[in-house]
Amino acid sequence: MPCSCCSALGHPCVKCGEDRWHTVVKPFERAVCDSCGLLPVATMPGPQEDFVLSRAEHPAFLGGRGSAKTSAGILKMWTYVHAHPGANGAISFPTYTDIERIFLPEMEKFFGELKGTEWVYQEKKKQLVFPTLGCRAFMLSAEEPDQGRGLNLAWFWMEEVGVGGGHKPLFFILQPALRQFGDDYDAYQGWITSTPKVQYPWLKEIWGDGVHPITGEEIEDRDEYPIFPARTIDNPCLPKKRMQRLIREWGDSRMAQQELEGKFISIEGIVFPELREDIHLRTPPPDHEFIATVGGLDFGDASPTALLELKMDRSRKIWITREFYKRNATDDDWIKVAAEWNLPLILCDPSVSEKDLMSWRMRYAVNLQPAMTARDRKERGRLWRTRLAVREDGFPGLYISGDCPNTWNEMINLARYVPKGQEDPADKFAPSTNDHAYDAGAYGMTYFERGYIGRPARVIELVRA
């Protein structure tokens, strides 16, 4: 943890305006204002410092284990209440036991010398009080989200929202509670700290995908939901030898990507564990020669509509080169993309009625056919698995371009449902699992299984009836 004395000494105190400091050696060497007792926080440069200073309404500090997430939340809280005296807040944890087990030890590590004067934890009331500032924080448990109702707050902090349930309803209960000082107040904030977990899709939907989990609509002001990512190895306070051993032992496993790098990634029930970034994620060179092109289309409503462009090269390898991926997409949206890509044929969801297919063909002159051989879900899985397998030449039969981030993200996180208390996954996808690009890709792959190769291409022209 860097020293904050250098940044404070020689400068007026941001609280009282005086330039009178002395140094406190423990627990960290920091400057303390002699006049008002302000103890400036010392943040790690990089994501933690940027997170603490962020003025966005809902910043998220998402990192691996030991990446100083709790410290970041505490330092942001301390900075906020000292900048906004009288501002009340709420702090939530997965359970109430986390207050004694995790939160209070961290508070005492940073501000133990100020306990009883600058801050007091009232255990019976479940409140953290800042007597000299006129601020208080109501301590909540995600196990009882309704306890957040009726509060009037200026800020809130939700700790470890990737652990246990109840965080999603609590977040949406606390959002409208940001109203303590009325409309003219422009410093309302509600932040989260956690290791990402795809088991709770709302986290990824809001901060990863920019989609509101209630309406399914894209979040317009995404700047108000920034992510500050942090890796375990970036924390200089951790035992270096132990961290290096963990990194060596865990390698580039999915566990390491979630627990050490803080990425949104599935761990349990993975459908395609063989999918690897260094093998399957590749953009074709500009001069790469292809012999066939087709589109794969899966229709969505509030869920995304996915249209993929699939190409086959002379070595009979498939490349997914472009994607259209949009929630609440209209017919015009995907039709325009299909025309721009000049797709000669689009193979779509076989459950679509012949009436709808005829309507699209007549209105837009689009060559749209149902992927009948991919009607069965197991067949779609077989198509993907066969192509992802590394062959005798040392290369897979399919690549996903870096220009298709939604397709890649779906595939690496596609997971089967694992019943609670069991280890073996069920024969169905986990709830809220996105499989739209997965389906679209399988529909397109049937083209290369059915002997279409060599037929003359037909170029789409965007036409209205």
Beta strands, then each sheet from edge to edge (+ up, - down):
strand 1: 21-24
strand 2: 30-33
strand 3: 60-63
strand 4: 89-93
strand 5: 120-122
strand 6: 127-130
strand 7: 135-141
strand 8: 155-159
strand 9: 189-194
strand 10: 227-230
strand 11: 290-298
strand 12: 304-313
strand 13: 318-327
strand 14: 346-348
strand 15: 368-370
strand 16: 398-400
sheet 1: 1+ 2-
sheet 2: 5+ 6- 7+ 4+ 8+ 9+ 3+ 10+
sheet 3: 15+ 14+ 11+ 12- 13+ 16+
end
